[in-house]
């Protein structure tokens, strides 16, 4: 565009400077040359702009392809890590999987056990053992199992360890108010 403006200014300047000295045929010839120069400049500017756009598109496509390759590699790494973890869990006989989560009311707590009444299972009593891995919380703060009162509403996740059910997480949902 800049070249076009320069060309038009040159044509106008030539026309003014020559004034009456040149014949109309010379002026027409010079005007035609100036128009051709301007058209060449415009065509060159379009060509340069198109090449620049093509280069930008090519660079963007290469960046997208690189990012897609990176994502695919990350997905493969995650899948491999998941497979390795699953294999480790299958091979590790000391690892217990969470079997279930129950919600109920505390019937009693004695030593290393917790007995819950589970209304969703026809008020069945579930006896959960506790160990050093059991985490007991209320409002995201750790509390002692001995602090539970009968009737406290809790949610407990547990694992099966032979014939025993071992609590992993016990969360107080609604503590019993003191009378």
C-alpha positions as CSV (number, residue, x, y, z in Angstrom):
1,X,0.0,0.0,0.0
2,X,2.8,2.3,0.9
3,X,4.4,1.8,-2.5
4,X,1.1,2.5,-4.2
5,X,0.8,5.8,-2.3
6,X,4.4,6.7,-3.3
7,X,3.7,5.9,-6.9
8,X,0.5,8.0,-7.0
9,X,2.4,10.9,-5.4
10,X,5.1,10.5,-8.0
11,X,2.6,10.6,-10.8
12,X,0.9,13.7,-9.3
13,X,4.3,15.3,-8.8
14,X,5.4,14.6,-12.3
15,X,2.1,16.0,-13.6
16,X,2.6,19.2,-11.6
17,X,6.2,19.7,-12.4
18,X,5.9,19.2,-16.1
19,X,2.9,21.4,-16.2
20,X,2.6,22.9,-19.7
21,X,6.0,21.9,-20.9
22,X,5.0,18.5,-22.2
23,X,2.6,17.5,-24.7
24,X,-0.6,15.6,-23.8
25,X,0.7,12.4,-25.5
26,X,3.8,12.5,-23.3
27,X,1.7,13.1,-20.2
28,X,-0.5,10.1,-21.1
29,X,2.5,8.0,-21.7
30,X,4.0,9.0,-18.3
31,X,0.7,8.5,-16.6
32,X,0.4,5.0,-18.2
33,X,3.9,4.2,-17.0
34,X,3.1,5.4,-13.5
35,X,-0.1,3.4,-13.4
36,X,1.8,0.3,-14.5
37,X,4.4,0.9,-11.8
38,X,1.7,1.3,-9.3
39,X,0.0,-1.9,-10.4
40,X,3.3,-3.8,-10.2
41,X,3.9,-2.4,-6.7
42,X,0.3,-3.4,-5.7
43,X,0.8,-6.9,-7.1
44,X,4.2,-7.2,-5.4
45,X,2.6,-6.1,-2.1
46,X,-0.2,-8.7,-2.5
47,X,2.3,-11.4,-3.3
48,X,4.4,-10.5,-0.2
49,X,1.4,-10.4,2.0
50,X,0.2,-13.8,0.7
51,X,3.6,-15.3,1.3
52,X,3.7,-13.9,4.8
53,X,0.3,-15.4,5.6
54,X,1.3,-18.7,4.2
55,X,4.4,-18.7,6.4
56,X,2.4,-17.8,9.4
57,X,-0.2,-20.6,8.7
58,X,2.7,-23.1,8.2
59,X,4.3,-22.1,11.5
60,X,1.0,-22.3,13.3
61,X,0.3,-25.8,11.9
62,X,3.7,-27.0,12.9
63,X,3.1,-25.7,16.5
64,X,-0.2,-27.4,16.6
65,X,1.3,-30.7,15.3
66,X,4.1,-30.4,18.0
67,X,1.5,-29.8,20.7
68,X,-0.6,-32.7,19.6
69,X,2.5,-35.0,19.6
70,X,3.3,-33.8,23.1
71,X,-0.2,-34.5,24.3
72,X,-0.2,-37.9,22.7
73,X,3.1,-38.7,24.4
74,X,1.8,-37.5,27.8
75,X,-1.3,-39.6,27.3
76,X,0.9,-42.7,26.6
77,X,3.0,-41.9,29.7
78,X,-0.1,-41.6,31.9
79,X,-1.5,-44.9,30.5
80,X,1.8,-46.6,31.1
81,X,1.9,-45.3,34.6
82,X,-1.7,-46.4,35.2
83,X,-0.8,-49.9,33.9
84,X,2.3,-50.1,36.1
85,X,0.3,-49.0,39.2
86,X,-2.5,-51.5,38.5
87,X,0.2,-54.3,38.0
88,X,1.8,-53.2,41.3
89,X,-1.5,-53.4,43.1
90,X,-2.2,-56.8,41.7
91,X,1.2,-58.1,42.8
92,X,1.2,-56.5,46.2
93,X,-0.7,-58.8,48.5
94,X,-0.4,-56.3,51.4
95,X,-2.4,-53.7,49.5
96,X,-6.2,-53.7,50.2
97,X,-8.7,-52.0,48.0
98,X,-11.6,-50.0,49.2
99,X,-14.6,-52.2,49.1
100,X,-17.4,-50.0,50.2
101,X,-18.4,-46.8,51.9
102,X,-21.3,-46.8,54.4
103,X,-23.1,-44.0,56.2
104,X,-24.8,-44.6,59.5
105,X,-25.0,-43.8,63.2
106,X,-22.4,-44.8,65.8
107,X,-23.7,-47.6,68.1
108,X,-20.5,-47.9,70.0
109,X,-16.7,-47.4,70.0
110,X,-14.5,-49.7,72.0
111,X,-10.7,-49.8,71.8
112,X,-9.9,-50.4,68.1
113,X,-13.4,-51.0,66.8
114,X,-16.4,-49.0,65.7
115,X,-20.0,-50.3,65.4
116,X,-22.4,-48.5,63.0
117,X,-26.1,-48.9,62.4
118,X,-26.7,-48.4,58.7
119,X,-30.3,-47.3,57.9
120,X,-29.8,-47.8,54.2
121,X,-29.2,-51.5,54.8
122,X,-32.2,-52.2,57.0
123,X,-30.5,-50.9,60.2
124,X,-27.8,-53.7,59.9
125,X,-24.9,-53.3,62.3
126,X,-21.5,-53.0,60.7
127,X,-18.4,-53.6,62.9
128,X,-15.3,-51.8,61.6
129,X,-11.9,-52.4,63.1
130,X,-9.4,-49.5,63.2
131,X,-5.7,-49.4,62.9
132,X,-2.9,-46.9,62.6
133,X,-3.9,-46.1,59.0
134,X,-7.5,-45.2,59.9
135,X,-8.1,-41.5,59.6
136,X,-10.9,-39.9,61.6
137,X,-12.0,-36.4,60.8
138,X,-14.6,-33.8,61.5
139,X,-14.7,-30.6,59.4
140,X,-11.4,-31.6,57.8
141,X,-9.7,-31.8,61.2
142,X,-8.4,-35.1,62.7
143,X,-10.2,-36.2,65.9
144,X,-10.0,-39.2,68.2
145,X,-12.3,-42.2,67.7
146,X,-13.0,-42.1,71.5
147,X,-14.6,-38.6,71.1
148,X,-17.6,-40.2,69.2
149,X,-20.9,-40.4,71.1
150,X,-23.6,-42.9,70.4
151,X,-25.9,-41.6,67.6
152,X,-23.2,-39.5,65.9
153,X,-23.8,-39.6,62.1
154,X,-20.7,-40.8,60.2
155,X,-19.5,-41.9,56.8
156,X,-16.9,-44.6,56.7
157,X,-14.9,-46.2,53.9
158,X,-13.4,-49.6,54.7
159,X,-11.4,-52.4,53.2
160,X,-11.8,-56.1,53.6
161,X,-8.9,-57.8,55.4
162,X,-9.7,-61.5,55.6
163,X,-12.9,-61.7,57.7
164,X,-12.4,-58.2,59.2
165,X,-13.6,-54.9,57.8
166,X,-10.9,-52.3,58.5
167,X,-11.9,-48.6,58.5
168,X,-9.7,-46.3,56.4
169,X,-11.6,-43.0,56.6
170,X,-14.3,-42.1,59.1
171,X,-15.9,-38.7,58.7
172,X,-18.2,-37.2,61.3
173,X,-21.2,-35.7,59.5
174,X,-23.4,-34.7,62.4
175,X,-22.1,-34.9,65.9
176,X,-24.5,-35.6,68.7
177,X,-25.2,-32.5,70.8
178,X,-24.6,-32.7,74.5
179,X,-27.7,-32.4,76.6
